[in-house]
Amino acid sequence: MNYGFIIDNRKCIGCHACTVACKSEHDVAIGVNRTWVKYVEKGEYPNTRRLFSVMRCNHCEDAPCVEICPVEALHIRDDGIVDFDNRRCIGCKSCMQACPYNSLYIDPVTHTAAKCNYCAHRIDIGLEPACVNVCPEHAIISGDMDNPATEIAQLLSREAVKVRKPEKGTRPKLFYIDADEASLTPSETETSDSYMWSSQSSGVGHYAKFAEELIAKSSPVDMYKELANLKEMPEKVITTGDNTIQKADGILKRTIRRAYDAPSKGVLWGWEVSAYVMTKAIAAGAVLLPFLALLFGIPVGDTLLYGSLISGLIFLGLTGALLVKDLDKPTRFAYVILRPQWNSWLVRGGYAITVFGGLVTLWLAARFLGLSALEPIAMWGSGLFALVVAVYTAFLFAQAKGRDFWQSPALILHMLAHPFVGGGALFALAASLHGTAEWNAFIQAILTGALVVNMLIIFSELTITHPTEDAKKAAHMIAAGPYAPLFWLGAVFLGNVFPLALLLWGPGWMVSVAAVLVLTGLYITEHLWVRVPQLIDLS
């Protein structure tokens, strides 16, 4: 069996009956949706057309959300339905980043991921999904696509159908008859905080949480006032991209516009993830640089080595703390280690961090106890796992297929350069404590070279030919869009160019100043690379 959906746009009237039935069947909280209807209008007044597109989980044959889920909370059933178990979910939001179709959300009540599960509980007893039953026009067709006797199989054999984002290679099983790219492709229209019949997240953060707060208000009058404030439409008309908007004789004329949609989920991975990527890089660098120094015959005293290894463990601990803080179910963090799904790079990274911490501790103990036979093994293991810990995040981000900018092959080099940048800055900051001229010269050379390489990698990530419009848009937002001042002033000048000049031509005491600027620029870079791609609309 192989279940799928067809949305027949020749019949859909945009009545939202499917949305309401889904909410009723699954007790879906206000502000989030498993099924929703997107309205897009085309043409110029009075010659216009409204398109309705039912959006939901695509139950992909090669589901990226299943691959990235670290605890098997998401799984593909034998009948092809992508189902989930919220008892296992840790709220890491990786599945939401992996889904190219914006189909998952965090339930504001359970704090776990949720999505359309094809009403699997109804399928198991021979019923159709609730949305199929309630649709007044029979515009939603479900069934076994492998059975030629079913209506869905017959429609697929004789009708021209489209799917959303076929280039992602997920092999989605949600098909559209009479589909229009203006409706299926998110970049064709701009999102808005205010639509004709609704106002959404206008400066209020996550709309589901905001909605919960409104419901909790004791006075219906207060709630009405809050909503009325959000519904004030701006008088200024903006022209963006190809979606031409012009005012003539008091009538707004638009070629393509999004008239109604579900609320944006906002930025899913916030400052905790940006900080975790940075602390992880510093932890790897704190161990990797002494390892390389010993490898090249540069003397590293006991005090310096102990300080380096202890610093690595401290920043590794901060990395773990930030990872746990970012979870919506932090008490379930141990599931990553105890109930692993080995295809997920979140699991592989968690084990890499654990093994790395153990090896660094072993190296520290072997050095302190004088176990000369054990120390080389611990040292080499720590050095190798420092590299693994540094770069695994690139593979994790690559599994987040919904974010095209993260699919760049240069992201591996980006992650590999940052331990040298962060570790070099850490040691340069405490250069006066080490005293050895040979070590200080080594650190200064490493940091200088790392800054040069880092800038080359950053610019290559932004200027290479991006394969998709979403990746191009993210790169433009960083380099020439709303984040350009932060990028050029913070990440490039203060974080790389100015510190590089201080290292090359400044007095010795300015090395510590350069190190502080480098660490600041490193965080800004990670912040931009994590945050901006999440601002690209997926549906």
Secondary structure, 3 states (H helix, E strand, C coil): CCEEEEEECCCCCCCCHHHHHHHHHHCCCCCCCCCEEEEEEEEECCEEEEEEEEECCCCCCCCHHHHHCCCCCEEECCCCCEEECCCCCCCCCHHHHHCCCCCCEECCCCCCEECCCCCHHHHCCCCCCHHHHHCCCCCEEEEECCCCCCHHHHHHHHCCEECCCHHHCCCCCEEEECCCHHHHCHHHCCCCCECCCCECCCCCCCHHHHHHHHHHCCCHHHHHHHHHHHCCCCCCCCCECCECEEEECCEEEECEEEEECCCCCCCCCCHHHHHHHHHHHHHHHHHHHHHHHHHCCCCCCHHHHHHHHHHHHHHHHHHHHHHHHHCCCHHHCCHHHHCCCCCCHHHHHHHHHHHHHHHHHHHHHHHHHCCCCCHHHHHHHHHHHHHHHHHHHHHHHHHCCCCHHHHCCHHHHHHHHHHHHHHHHHHHHCHHHHCCHHHHHHHHHHHHHHHHHHHHHHHHHHHCCCCCHHHHHHHHHHHCCCCHHHHHHHHHHHHHHHHHHHHHHCCCCHHHHHHHHHHHHHHHHHHHHHHHHHHCCCC
